[in-house]
Amino acid sequence: MARFFVRVRLLDRPGALGLVASRIGAVGGDIVAIDILEREGGTAVDEFVVELTDETLVSLLRREVHEVDGAAVEEIRPFDVELVEDD
């Protein structure tokens, strides 16, 4: 399993985040964390931690997110820190 940070700029409107999450899921991506970094001027910047079954799916993931009206991938980079789960 490959894990990546995926930073996305999107329109700050109801349902936009859900549409992006659906596109991530469409390529088999599992969102394991999300952070809303910025909200201003009608846009938001969100950063996801996404697990993919294969790192060759990164370009497909980028294309899928770009299919969401008003969404753009700003950055995808490998995530190399282990997430800590609460017991």
C-alpha positions as CSV (number, residue, x, y, z in Angstrom):
1,M,0.0,0.0,0.0
2,A,1.4,3.4,-1.0
3,R,0.5,6.5,1.0
4,F,0.5,10.1,-0.3
5,F,-0.3,13.6,0.7
6,V,-2.7,15.1,-1.8
7,R,-3.2,18.9,-1.7
8,V,-6.3,20.1,-3.5
9,R,-7.7,23.6,-4.1
10,L,-11.5,23.5,-4.6
11,L,-14.5,25.8,-4.5
12,D,-15.7,26.4,-0.9
13,R,-19.3,25.3,-1.4
14,P,-21.5,22.5,0.1
15,G,-20.7,19.1,-1.5
16,A,-17.4,20.0,-3.1
17,L,-15.4,18.1,-0.6
18,G,-17.6,15.1,-1.1
19,L,-17.2,15.2,-4.8
20,V,-13.4,15.2,-4.5
21,A,-13.6,12.3,-1.9
22,S,-15.7,10.3,-4.4
23,R,-13.2,10.8,-7.2
24,I,-10.4,9.6,-4.8
25,G,-12.5,6.6,-4.0
26,A,-13.2,5.9,-7.7
27,V,-9.5,5.1,-8.2
28,G,-9.5,2.8,-5.1
29,G,-8.0,5.5,-2.9
30,D,-8.7,5.3,0.8
31,I,-8.7,8.6,2.6
32,V,-7.1,8.1,6.1
33,A,-6.8,11.7,7.1
34,I,-7.8,15.2,6.0
35,D,-6.8,18.7,7.0
36,I,-8.5,21.9,5.9
37,L,-5.5,24.2,5.4
38,E,-7.2,27.4,4.1
39,R,-10.7,28.9,3.4
40,E,-10.9,32.3,1.9
41,G,-12.3,34.1,-1.2
42,G,-14.7,31.3,-2.1
43,T,-12.0,28.6,-2.3
44,A,-10.5,26.1,0.1
45,V,-7.3,24.2,0.2
46,D,-7.5,20.7,1.7
47,E,-4.8,18.2,2.3
48,F,-5.7,14.5,2.3
49,V,-3.6,11.5,3.3
50,V,-4.6,8.8,0.7
51,E,-3.6,5.2,0.5
52,L,-3.4,3.7,-2.9
53,T,-2.9,0.0,-3.8
54,D,-0.3,1.0,-6.3
55,E,1.7,4.2,-6.8
56,T,1.1,4.0,-10.6
57,L,-2.4,5.2,-9.8
58,V,-1.2,8.7,-8.9
59,S,-1.6,10.1,-12.4
60,L,-5.1,8.6,-12.6
61,L,-5.9,10.1,-9.2
62,R,-4.8,13.5,-10.4
63,R,-7.0,13.3,-13.5
64,E,-10.0,12.2,-11.5
65,V,-9.8,15.1,-9.1
66,H,-9.4,17.5,-12.0
67,E,-12.8,16.2,-13.2
68,V,-14.5,17.9,-10.3
69,D,-15.7,21.4,-11.3
70,G,-13.4,24.0,-9.6
71,A,-11.0,21.5,-8.2
72,A,-7.3,21.3,-8.9
73,V,-4.5,19.2,-7.5
74,E,-1.8,21.5,-6.2
75,E,0.6,18.7,-5.0
76,I,1.0,15.0,-4.5
77,R,3.9,13.8,-2.5
78,P,4.8,10.5,-0.8
79,F,3.8,10.2,2.9
80,D,6.6,8.6,4.8
81,V,5.4,8.9,8.4
82,E,3.4,6.2,10.2
83,L,0.0,7.3,11.4
84,V,-0.7,6.8,15.1
85,E,-4.1,5.3,15.9
86,D,-5.8,5.8,19.3
87,D,-6.7,2.7,21.2
